[in-house]
């Protein structure tokens, strides 16, 4: 190829050289655009997974003992039509309040999406004592406990 400043160069050759440079630049731009798109997709998937993890662990939302806990956290995207960007703060952290509000709205419209929450029953000391008494060795073998005690005392008297 000739010098760019060569006045004797064929104009068609010069145009061909510029077209070649243009195609190379376009290819480079296309490669970079594809790489950016791949990175953006990976970032969105990571953000989506992080948000779904918070949705799955309901106690992380507002610090409440009970908050809606979706059976399938991925339903958040399909049913709300929202994107991960809507649940992120300006610095990229999860906006737990916005996420909790979105979940509250979904749960209100579709209560079947959340797992049933059963308040744990506090232990009943009387019931616990009765269950322990039923689990004594004599009770498990079907032996009368009075008879078992009498036999134990008889054996101790024989040893004296």
SULZI-V318333 format. One record per run of one state. SS is the DSSP state (H for helix, E for strand, L for the rest). FROM is the first residue (numbers start at 1). TO is the last residue. If there is no record, write none. Layout:
BEGIN
ss->[SS,SS]
from->[FROM,FROM]
to->[TO,TO]
END
This chain:
BEGIN
ss->[L,H,L,H,L,E,L,H,L,H,E,L,E,L,H,L,H,E,L,H,L,H,L,H,L]
from->[1,11,57,59,63,70,71,75,81,84,88,89,94,95,96,110,111,114,115,125,135,137,142,145,160]
to->[10,56,58,62,69,70,74,80,83,87,88,93,94,95,109,110,113,114,124,134,136,141,144,159,160]
END
